[in-house]
Amino acid sequence: PVTPRAVRWLATLLLLVGASAQANLRLVLDPEGLSGTERRASQSLLEQAAAALPPSFVQRLDREVSVRWSDDLPAEVYGRTTRLDALVLNAALLPRLIDPQQAEAPSGRTHGSLQRELLATVLHELTHLYDRAQLWPQEQRQLQWR
């Protein structure tokens, strides 16, 4: 689950990182085992995530990141970074994501709906990749650790 601390951290990231640049991060869906509807919903989620990221973040995190749905995550975990170029999302949530009513229904969680929780999860996990790659510009690193 996305914690309030993670949300604040992500909001800080989005405020601090902002200069326009060439987009180099590529989110690539692993379509194995997905129906057409599941692929379209998943691709839409990844496109929304890419659009929400600051251009400088996208440029600095210059890599292809594989995204797949997994049955191996605990029920309370929406997603997890598995390598420096991959993340997994909880496959138990996919049936609700492809149903527009369930995807947008109030979830009782921080971001309000399942769709928004999954979007926040993708952004959160990408931020882990960015952080692990130590891509913060020096001035932002200093602000972050004050």
C-alpha positions in Angstrom: 0.0 0.0 0.0 1.0 3.6 -0.6 1.7 5.3 2.7 1.1 9.0 3.4 4.9 9.4 3.7 5.3 7.9 0.2 2.7 10.3 -1.2 4.4 13.3 0.4 7.8 12.1 -1.0 6.3 11.6 -4.5 4.7 15.1 -4.3 8.1 16.5 -3.4 9.7 14.7 -6.2 7.2 16.1 -8.7 7.7 19.6 -7.4 11.5 19.4 -7.4 12.0 17.7 -10.8 10.8 19.7 -13.7 13.0 21.0 -16.5 11.9 19.9 -20.0 14.0 17.3 -21.7 14.0 14.4 -24.2 11.9 11.5 -22.9 13.9 8.3 -22.6 12.2 6.2 -20.0 10.2 3.4 -21.7 7.5 1.5 -19.9 7.0 -1.8 -21.6 4.1 -4.1 -20.7 4.7 -7.8 -20.6 1.5 -9.0 -22.3 2.0 -12.7 -21.5 -1.3 -14.3 -20.4 -3.3 -11.0 -20.7 -6.5 -10.7 -22.7 -7.0 -7.8 -25.1 -9.0 -5.9 -22.5 -6.4 -6.5 -19.8 -3.6 -5.3 -22.2 -5.5 -2.2 -23.1 -6.3 -1.3 -19.5 -2.7 -2.0 -18.5 -1.3 0.0 -21.3 -3.6 2.9 -20.5 -2.3 2.8 -16.9 1.3 2.9 -18.1 0.6 5.8 -20.4 -1.0 7.8 -17.6 2.0 7.1 -15.4 4.4 8.2 -18.1 2.4 11.4 -18.7 2.5 12.2 -15.0 6.3 12.1 -14.7 8.4 15.3 -15.0 10.4 15.4 -18.3 13.7 15.5 -16.4 12.8 12.3 -14.5 11.9 10.6 -17.7 15.2 11.7 -19.3 17.4 10.7 -16.4 15.8 7.3 -15.9 16.9 6.3 -19.4 16.0 2.7 -19.6 13.3 0.3 -20.6 11.3 -0.8 -17.6 9.3 -4.1 -18.0 5.9 -4.1 -16.2 4.0 -7.3 -15.7 1.2 -8.6 -13.5 2.1 -11.2 -10.9 0.2 -13.6 -8.7 3.2 -13.7 -6.3 2.5 -10.5 -4.3 0.7 -10.4 -1.0 -2.9 -9.1 -1.1 -2.0 -5.8 0.5 0.9 -5.1 -1.9 -0.2 -3.4 -5.1 3.2 -3.4 -6.8 6.9 -3.9 -6.3 10.2 -3.2 -8.0 11.9 -6.5 -8.8 15.0 -5.4 -10.6 16.5 -2.1 -11.8 14.5 -2.4 -15.0 11.4 -4.2 -13.9 8.3 -3.9 -11.7 5.3 -6.1 -11.0 1.8 -5.3 -10.2 -0.6 -7.4 -8.2 -2.6 -9.6 -10.6 -5.5 -9.9 -8.1 -6.3 -6.3 -8.9 -6.5 -6.6 -12.6 -10.1 -7.9 -12.9 -11.2 -4.7 -11.0 -9.1 -2.5 -13.1 -10.7 -3.6 -16.4 -14.2 -3.0 -14.9 -14.7 0.8 -15.2 -17.2 0.9 -12.3 -14.9 -1.0 -10.0 -11.7 0.8 -11.1 -13.2 4.2 -10.3 -15.3 3.2 -7.2 -14.2 4.6 -3.9 -11.5 2.3 -2.5 -11.3 3.7 1.1 -7.6 4.1 0.5 -5.3 7.1 0.2 -5.8 7.8 -3.5 -9.6 7.2 -3.6 -10.0 4.6 -6.3 -8.3 1.4 -7.4 -7.2 3.0 -10.7 -5.6 5.9 -8.8 -4.0 3.6 -6.3 -2.4 1.6 -9.2 -1.3 4.8 -10.9 0.3 5.9 -7.6 1.9 2.5 -7.2 3.6 2.7 -10.7 4.8 6.2 -9.9 6.1 5.1 -6.5 7.9 2.1 -7.9 9.5 4.2 -10.7 10.7 6.6 -8.0 12.4 3.7 -6.3 14.2 2.9 -9.5 15.2 6.6 -9.9 16.5 6.7 -6.4 18.4 3.5 -6.6 20.1 4.7 -9.8 21.2 7.8 -7.8 19.9 10.1 -10.5 19.0 13.1 -8.3 20.9 16.3 -9.3 23.2 17.5 -6.5 21.0 20.5 -5.5 17.9 18.3 -5.2 19.8 15.6 -3.2 20.8 18.3 -0.7 17.1 19.5 -0.4 15.9 16.0 0.0 18.0 15.1 3.0 17.6 18.3 5.1 
